[in-house]
Amino acid sequence: MKFARIVFLVAGIYGLIVLLPLYFMESLFKEGLLPEASKFKSWNVTRDGIRINFDEGQVFGCSEGEQTVEIPFTEIKSMLSARALSNLRMSSVVGL
């Protein structure tokens, strides 16, 4: 029982040390993810989806470098128009 208490205490302290700074850092970078067109100006169409590129320091600290998020076409297929789907299927780059 004493061992379990020590393990939970150490895990709790570790959690505070690691996760608490992330909680406060979130507010620093929240502005970088606001749904404004200017925040999502750099994107690419890949074979599997749409990749959104974020500049250094926009989402995380500058030391983390550029960040990317790829949204698979399978996830957004229902949101695309028939014309967009047709164009993507004809493209040799996209695998739909």
N, C-alpha and C positions, 0 to 999 in steps of 0.2 A: 504494500500500500504506500509506503514511503517513497519507493522508487517511482511509482506512478505520479505522485505529487510533484516530485522533482522534474520528471519528464514534462508534465503539463506546464510547470512553471517556466522551464527553459523554453518550451515551444511558445508560450505566451510572450515571453520577453523577446524572443527572436521575431515573432510576428509583429510586435510593436516596432522593433528596430527597423525591420525591412518594409513593412506595409504603411506605417504612419507617414513617412516622407512621401510615399507615392500618393497618398490621399491629398496632401497639401500641394504637391506638384501638379495634380490634375487641374486645379484652378488656374495655374499658370498657363497651361496649354489649351484650356477649354476654348479660348477665343480662336485658336487656330483651326478648330473643327466646326465653327459656326456654319450653318447652311447658307453660305453666301457664294455666289458664282466665282468671285475673285479667289476664294480659298481652294477651288477645285479646277483651276485653269490648266493644269498640266495633266493630260491623260493620254492613254494609248489604247488602241484596239489590238488585242493579242489573239492568238489562235483559240484560246480557251475563254476569253472574257474581256472585260474592260479594266485596265490598270490605271489607278489614280496615283499620281506622284505628289508627294509633299516635300517642300523645301526643308533644308536643315533648320532646326529650331522651331518649325511650325507646329509639330505634334509632340516631339520630345526635345531634350536638350541638344545643342549643336553637336555634342560629342557622339550622339547616336547616328549622325549622318542623315541622308535622305531616307524617307520612309515611303513605302508603296503598299497599296491595297489592291488586290485583284478580285473583281466580282465576276464569278463564272456566268456565262450566258444561260446556263440551265436555271440560275436563280432569277434572272431578269427577263427571261423569254416572254412571260405573260405581260410584261410592261412595254414590250417593243411593238411597233406598228407592223402591219403586214408588209409594207414596203421595206422597212428596215430589215425584217427577217429575210425577205427575198434577196435584198442586196448582200446580206451577210452570207447567205447560202451560196450565192454565185461567186463570192470571193474565194480565191484559192488559199487565202491566209487563214480564214476562220473555219473551224471544224464543227459546223452545226449540222 
